[in-house]
């Protein structure tokens, strides 16, 4: 994902939480996932070299990268 696409995406979403190198945004405007084309629920940006995600529900995930960050698009099942 290039810088322009990443900046447009993150500026269109609602910031949710930033903890230990993991930042989440809520997709309150039903933007389509760049990987699968379906609207996604949350964008999760993992900024550190290692991150642990504790999921409280079953999710489908689409994955991309921006620079050295892993970018996850969550889809509730």
N, CA, C and O atoms as CSV, one atom per row, in Angstrom:
chain,resi,resn,atom,element,x,y,z
A,1,UNK,N,N,0.852,-1.154,0.000
A,1,UNK,CA,C,0.000,0.000,0.000
A,1,UNK,C,C,0.910,1.232,0.000
A,1,UNK,O,O,1.825,1.337,0.817
A,2,UNK,N,N,0.651,2.154,-0.917
A,2,UNK,CA,C,1.507,3.334,-0.990
A,2,UNK,C,C,1.067,4.382,0.041
A,2,UNK,O,O,0.007,4.253,0.654
A,3,UNK,N,N,1.894,5.417,0.224
A,3,UNK,CA,C,1.638,6.431,1.243
A,3,UNK,C,C,0.315,7.155,1.033
A,3,UNK,O,O,-0.417,7.389,1.994
A,4,UNK,N,N,-0.003,7.512,-0.208
A,4,UNK,CA,C,-1.235,8.254,-0.489
A,4,UNK,C,C,-2.463,7.424,-0.129
A,4,UNK,O,O,-3.403,7.937,0.479
A,5,UNK,N,N,-2.461,6.145,-0.500
A,5,UNK,CA,C,-3.585,5.265,-0.188
A,5,UNK,C,C,-3.733,5.083,1.325
A,5,UNK,O,O,-4.844,5.117,1.854
A,6,UNK,N,N,-2.607,4.890,2.014
A,6,UNK,CA,C,-2.613,4.715,3.466
A,6,UNK,C,C,-3.132,5.973,4.164
A,6,UNK,O,O,-3.973,5.885,5.058
A,7,UNK,N,N,-2.634,7.135,3.760
A,7,UNK,CA,C,-3.061,8.397,4.369
A,7,UNK,C,C,-4.546,8.661,4.137
A,7,UNK,O,O,-5.245,9.110,5.046
A,8,UNK,N,N,-5.027,8.387,2.937
A,8,UNK,CA,C,-6.446,8.580,2.630
A,8,UNK,C,C,-7.304,7.637,3.470
A,8,UNK,O,O,-8.346,8.030,3.994
A,9,UNK,N,N,-6.859,6.409,3.590
A,9,UNK,CA,C,-7.599,5.411,4.360
A,9,UNK,C,C,-7.664,5.797,5.835
A,9,UNK,O,O,-8.752,5.844,6.407
A,10,UNK,N,N,-6.528,6.072,6.457
A,10,UNK,CA,C,-6.521,6.371,7.890
A,10,UNK,C,C,-7.228,7.691,8.211
A,10,UNK,O,O,-7.796,7.832,9.294
A,11,UNK,N,N,-7.205,8.643,7.304
A,11,UNK,CA,C,-7.891,9.911,7.569
A,11,UNK,C,C,-9.413,9.778,7.425
A,11,UNK,O,O,-10.155,10.619,7.931
A,12,UNK,N,N,-9.877,8.736,6.743
A,12,UNK,CA,C,-11.317,8.505,6.564
A,12,UNK,C,C,-11.927,7.668,7.684
A,12,UNK,O,O,-13.149,7.611,7.819
A,13,UNK,N,N,-11.091,7.025,8.481
A,13,UNK,CA,C,-11.567,6.138,9.546
A,13,UNK,C,C,-11.592,6.849,10.890
A,13,UNK,O,O,-10.991,7.911,11.049
A,14,UNK,N,N,-12.289,6.260,11.857
A,14,UNK,CA,C,-12.386,6.817,13.200
A,14,UNK,C,C,-11.317,6.187,14.088
A,14,UNK,O,O,-11.351,4.977,14.312
A,15,UNK,N,N,-10.362,6.979,14.603
A,15,UNK,CA,C,-9.352,6.406,15.504
A,15,UNK,C,C,-10.021,5.762,16.705
A,15,UNK,O,O,-10.984,6.300,17.251
A,16,UNK,N,N,-9.507,4.606,17.115
A,16,UNK,CA,C,-10.119,3.879,18.222
A,16,UNK,C,C,-9.172,3.770,19.405
A,16,UNK,O,O,-9.494,4.228,20.502
A,17,UNK,N,N,-7.993,3.161,19.193
A,17,UNK,CA,C,-7.098,2.886,20.309
A,17,UNK,C,C,-5.671,2.745,19.808
A,17,UNK,O,O,-5.442,2.265,18.698
A,18,UNK,N,N,-4.711,3.163,20.623
A,18,UNK,CA,C,-3.299,2.974,20.323
A,18,UNK,C,C,-2.619,2.476,21.595
A,18,UNK,O,O,-2.497,3.213,22.574
A,19,UNK,N,N,-2.171,1.204,21.571
A,19,UNK,CA,C,-1.553,0.585,22.735
A,19,UNK,C,C,-0.396,-0.292,22.287
A,19,UNK,O,O,-0.554,-1.135,21.404
A,20,UNK,N,N,0.767,-0.095,22.896
A,20,UNK,CA,C,1.935,-0.965,22.680
A,20,UNK,C,C,2.252,-1.208,21.207
A,20,UNK,O,O,2.491,-2.350,20.816
A,21,UNK,N,N,2.259,-0.167,20.389
A,21,UNK,CA,C,2.627,-0.308,18.987
A,21,UNK,C,C,1.534,-0.843,18.090
A,21,UNK,O,O,1.791,-1.148,16.926
A,22,UNK,N,N,0.315,-0.964,18.603
A,22,UNK,CA,C,-0.822,-1.413,17.802
A,22,UNK,C,C,-1.878,-0.308,17.831
A,22,UNK,O,O,-2.351,0.079,18.900
A,23,UNK,N,N,-2.244,0.196,16.650
A,23,UNK,CA,C,-3.244,1.250,16.531
A,23,UNK,C,C,-4.450,0.694,15.794
A,23,UNK,O,O,-4.302,0.011,14.781
A,24,UNK,N,N,-5.642,0.983,16.299
A,24,UNK,CA,C,-6.857,0.511,15.640
A,24,UNK,C,C,-7.738,1.692,15.242
A,24,UNK,O,O,-7.783,2.724,15.910
A,25,UNK,N,N,-8.429,1.495,14.135
A,25,UNK,CA,C,-9.370,2.468,13.600
A,25,UNK,C,C,-10.671,1.734,13.287
A,25,UNK,O,O,-10.645,0.582,12.854
A,26,UNK,N,N,-11.799,2.391,13.501
A,26,UNK,CA,C,-13.111,1.818,13.154
A,26,UNK,C,C,-13.545,2.348,11.794
A,26,UNK,O,O,-13.369,3.525,11.478
A,27,UNK,N,N,-14.111,1.457,11.007
A,27,UNK,CA,C,-14.612,1.820,9.684
A,27,UNK,C,C,-16.097,2.150,9.822
A,27,UNK,O,O,-16.950,1.289,9.607
A,28,UNK,N,N,-16.402,3.388,10.178
A,28,UNK,CA,C,-17.785,3.803,10.402
A,28,UNK,C,C,-18.460,4.285,9.124
A,28,UNK,O,O,-19.641,4.633,9.142
A,29,UNK,N,N,-17.720,4.309,8.007
A,29,UNK,CA,C,-18.277,4.800,6.735
A,29,UNK,C,C,-18.305,3.727,5.649
A,29,UNK,O,O,-18.509,4.038,4.476
A,30,UNK,N,N,-18.102,2.474,6.032
A,30,UNK,CA,C,-18.186,1.317,5.120
A,30,UNK,C,C,-17.253,1.399,3.922
A,30,UNK,O,O,-17.660,1.127,2.793
A,31,UNK,N,N,-16.016,1.768,4.164
A,31,UNK,CA,C,-15.004,1.768,3.106
A,31,UNK,C,C,-14.702,0.322,2.725
A,31,UNK,O,O,-14.656,-0.554,3.588
A,32,UNK,N,N,-14.499,0.076,1.446
A,32,UNK,CA,C,-14.193,-1.276,0.961
A,32,UNK,C,C,-12.757,-1.664,1.309
A,32,UNK,O,O,-11.844,-0.840,1.253
A,33,UNK,N,N,-12.580,-2.913,1.663
A,33,UNK,CA,C,-11.251,-3.472,1.929
A,33,UNK,C,C,-10.476,-3.522,0.617
A,33,UNK,O,O,-10.990,-4.027,-0.381
A,34,UNK,N,N,-9.238,-3.003,0.600
A,34,UNK,CA,C,-8.465,-3.040,-0.639
A,34,UNK,C,C,-8.090,-4.459,-1.078
A,34,UNK,O,O,-7.794,-4.686,-2.251
A,35,UNK,N,N,-8.103,-5.409,-0.145
A,35,UNK,CA,C,-7.717,-6.774,-0.481
A,35,UNK,C,C,-8.860,-7.580,-1.089
A,35,UNK,O,O,-8.667,-8.283,-2.080
A,36,UNK,N,N,-10.078,-7.478,-0.484
A,36,UNK,CA,C,-11.175,-8.326,-0.949
A,36,UNK,C,C,-12.348,-7.550,-1.557
A,36,UNK,O,O,-13.192,-8.135,-2.235
A,37,UNK,N,N,-12.403,-6.237,-1.315
A,37,UNK,CA,C,-13.467,-5.429,-1.886
A,37,UNK,C,C,-14.714,-5.298,-1.031
A,37,UNK,O,O,-15.578,-4.476,-1.335
A,38,UNK,N,N,-14.834,-6.096,0.042
A,38,UNK,CA,C,-15.973,-5.995,0.952
A,38,UNK,C,C,-15.679,-4.940,2.016
A,38,UNK,O,O,-14.516,-4.719,2.354
A,39,UNK,N,N,-16.713,-4.285,2.552
A,39,UNK,CA,C,-16.466,-3.354,3.655
A,39,UNK,C,C,-15.839,-4.098,4.830
A,39,UNK,O,O,-16.212,-5.234,5.122
A,40,UNK,N,N,-14.892,-3.459,5.500
A,40,UNK,CA,C,-14.252,-4.074,6.661
A,40,UNK,C,C,-14.741,-3.374,7.919
A,40,UNK,O,O,-15.325,-2.293,7.845
A,41,UNK,N,N,-14.503,-3.990,9.079
A,41,UNK,CA,C,-14.957,-3.425,10.351
A,41,UNK,C,C,-13.903,-2.538,11.001
A,41,UNK,O,O,-14.191,-1.405,11.386
A,42,UNK,N,N,-12.690,-3.050,11.122
A,42,UNK,CA,C,-11.617,-2.311,11.782
A,42,UNK,C,C,-10.326,-2.429,10.983
A,42,UNK,O,O,-10.095,-3.414,10.282
A,43,UNK,N,N,-9.499,-1.410,11.105
A,43,UNK,CA,C,-8.142,-1.431,10.556
A,43,UNK,C,C,-7.207,-1.520,11.745
A,43,UNK,O,O,-7.312,-0.724,12.678
A,44,UNK,N,N,-6.294,-2.481,11.725
A,44,UNK,CA,C,-5.327,-2.673,12.796
A,44,UNK,C,C,-3.942,-2.487,12.199
A,44,UNK,O,O,-3.570,-3.188,11.258
A,45,UNK,N,N,-3.173,-1.541,12.744
A,45,UNK,CA,C,-1.825,-1.256,12.257
A,45,UNK,C,C,-0.837,-1.692,13.326
A,45,UNK,O,O,-0.848,-1.174,14.443
A,46,UNK,N,N,0.025,-2.658,12.975
A,46,UNK,CA,C,1.046,-3.167,13.896
A,46,UNK,C,C,2.363,-2.495,13.547
A,46,UNK,O,O,2.966,-2.791,12.516
A,47,UNK,N,N,2.807,-1.586,14.414
A,47,UNK,CA,C,3.971,-0.763,14.119
A,47,UNK,C,C,5.281,-1.376,14.593
A,47,UNK,O,O,6.337,-1.055,14.047
A,48,UNK,N,N,5.242,-2.240,15.583
A,48,UNK,CA,C,6.457,-2.830,16.129
A,48,UNK,C,C,6.894,-4.046,15.351
A,48,UNK,O,O,6.164,-4.557,14.502
A,49,UNK,N,N,8.106,-4.507,15.652
A,49,UNK,CA,C,8.621,-5.699,14.987
A,49,UNK,C,C,7.813,-6.928,15.378
A,49,UNK,O,O,7.589,-7.817,14.558
A,50,UNK,N,N,7.371,-6.975,16.648
A,50,UNK,CA,C,6.551,-8.074,17.142
A,50,UNK,C,C,5.332,-7.491,17.839
A,50,UNK,O,O,5.449,-6.538,18.609
A,51,UNK,N,N,4.180,-8.052,17.576
A,51,UNK,CA,C,2.945,-7.631,18.234
A,51,UNK,C,C,2.108,-8.862,18.522
A,51,UNK,O,O,2.150,-9.847,17.785
A,52,UNK,N,N,1.350,-8.793,19.601
A,52,UNK,CA,C,0.444,-9.869,19.959
A,52,UNK,C,C,-0.964,-9.300,19.972
A,52,UNK,O,O,-1.219,-8.261,20.581
A,53,UNK,N,N,-1.870,-9.981,19.300
A,53,UNK,CA,C,-3.259,-9.550,19.258
A,53,UNK,C,C,-4.107,-10.543,20.026
A,53,UNK,O,O,-4.050,-11.746,19.772
A,54,UNK,N,N,-4.893,-10.040,20.968
A,54,UNK,CA,C,-5.802,-10.891,21.716
A,54,UNK,C,C,-7.199,-10.644,21.169
A,54,UNK,O,O,-7.792,-9.591,21.406
A,55,UNK,N,N,-7.715,-11.612,20.444
A,55,UNK,CA,C,-9.006,-11.462,19.785
A,55,UNK,C,C,-10.116,-11.997,20.683
A,55,UNK,O,O,-10.013,-13.095,21.229
A,56,UNK,N,N,-11.172,-11.211,20.829
A,56,UNK,CA,C,-12.295,-11.624,21.667
A,56,UNK,C,C,-13.427,-12.236,20.847
A,56,UNK,O,O,-14.429,-12.680,21.408
A,57,UNK,N,N,-13.273,-12.261,19.512
A,57,UNK,CA,C,-14.308,-12.845,18.653
A,57,UNK,C,C,-13.644,-13.409,17.390
A,57,UNK,O,O,-12.495,-13.093,17.079
A,58,UNK,N,N,-14.383,-14.237,16.685
A,58,UNK,CA,C,-13.893,-14.818,15.439
A,58,UNK,C,C,-13.936,-13.755,14.339
A,58,UNK,O,O,-14.953,-13.087,14.150
A,59,UNK,N,N,-12.833,-13.609,13.624
A,59,UNK,CA,C,-12.736,-12.618,12.558
A,59,UNK,C,C,-12.092,-13.221,11.328
A,59,UNK,O,O,-11.236,-14.100,11.428
A,60,UNK,N,N,-12.508,-12.745,10.172
A,60,UNK,CA,C,-11.750,-12.984,8.956
A,60,UNK,C,C,-10.795,-11.805,8.833
A,60,UNK,O,O,-11.151,-10.676,9.170
A,61,UNK,N,N,-9.591,-12.065,8.355
A,61,UNK,CA,C,-8.581,-11.016,8.232
A,61,UNK,C,C,-8.071,-10.916,6.805
A,61,UNK,O,O,-7.832,-11.930,6.149
A,62,UNK,N,N,-7.906,-9.700,6.333
A,62,UNK,CA,C,-7.176,-9.422,5.098
A,62,UNK,C,C,-5.922,-8.674,5.532
A,62,UNK,O,O,-5.959,-7.914,6.500
A,63,UNK,N,N,-4.815,-8.878,4.828
A,63,UNK,CA,C,-3.526,-8.346,5.266
A,63,UNK,C,C,-2.862,-7.562,4.152
A,63,UNK,O,O,-2.929,-7.929,2.979
A,64,UNK,N,N,-2.218,-6.468,4.549
A,64,UNK,CA,C,-1.403,-5.669,3.639
A,64,UNK,C,C,-0.218,-5.144,4.440
A,64,UNK,O,O,-0.088,-5.435,5.629
A,65,UNK,N,N,0.630,-4.383,3.798
A,65,UNK,CA,C,1.736,-3.731,4.487
A,65,UNK,C,C,1.821,-2.282,4.034
A,65,UNK,O,O,1.409,-1.927,2.929
A,66,UNK,N,N,2.365,-1.461,4.916
A,66,UNK,CA,C,2.687,-0.072,4.588
A,66,UNK,C,C,4.038,0.196,5.219
A,66,UNK,O,O,4.185,0.137,6.440
A,67,UNK,N,N,5.024,0.491,4.385
A,67,UNK,CA,C,6.400,0.628,4.837
A,67,UNK,C,C,6.773,-0.615,5.620
A,67,UNK,O,O,6.718,-1.710,5.059
A,68,UNK,N,N,7.151,-0.506,6.892
A,68,UNK,CA,C,7.516,-1.686,7.686
A,68,UNK,C,C,6.399,-2.116,8.628
A,68,UNK,O,O,6.645,-2.875,9.566
A,69,UNK,N,N,5.187,-1.648,8.398
A,69,UNK,CA,C,4.066,-1.960,9.273
A,69,UNK,C,C,3.141,-2.984,8.637
A,69,UNK,O,O,2.924,-2.967,7.425
A,70,UNK,N,N,2.598,-3.874,9.455
A,70,UNK,CA,C,1.588,-4.814,9.009
A,70,UNK,C,C,0.231,-4.151,9.196
A,70,UNK,O,O,-0.043,-3.575,10.249
A,71,UNK,N,N,-0.617,-4.230,8.179
A,71,UNK,CA,C,-1.930,-3.614,8.215
A,71,UNK,C,C,-2.983,-4.721,8.046
A,71,UNK,O,O,-3.000,-5.425,7.037
A,72,UNK,N,N,-3.860,-4.862,9.055
A,72,UNK,CA,C,-4.891,-5.892,9.053
A,72,UNK,C,C,-6.254,-5.244,8.876
A,72,UNK,O,O,-6.551,-4.224,9.499
A,73,UNK,N,N,-7.073,-5.830,8.034
A,73,UNK,CA,C,-8.457,-5.410,7.845
A,73,UNK,C,C,-9.321,-6.519,8.431
A,73,UNK,O,O,-9.265,-7.657,7.966
A,74,UNK,N,N,-10.125,-6.198,9.454
A,74,UNK,CA,C,-10.930,-7.230,10.103
A,74,UNK,C,C,-12.329,-7.255,9.523
A,74,UNK,O,O,-12.890,-6.222,9.158
A,75,UNK,N,N,-12.878,-8.453,9.445
A,75,UNK,CA,C,-14.256,-8.681,8.975
A,75,UNK,C,C,-14.917,-9.584,10.008
A,75,UNK,O,O,-14.504,-10.728,10.193
A,76,UNK,N,N,-15.952,-9.067,10.686
A,76,UNK,CA,C,-16.671,-9.883,11.664
A,76,UNK,C,C,-17.408,-11.004,10.953
A,76,UNK,O,O,-17.940,-10.815,9.859
A,77,UNK,N,N,-17.435,-12.156,11.571
A,77,UNK,CA,C,-18.131,-13.301,10.998
A,77,UNK,C,C,-19.561,-13.328,11.461
A,77,UNK,O,O,-20.315,-14.225,11.084
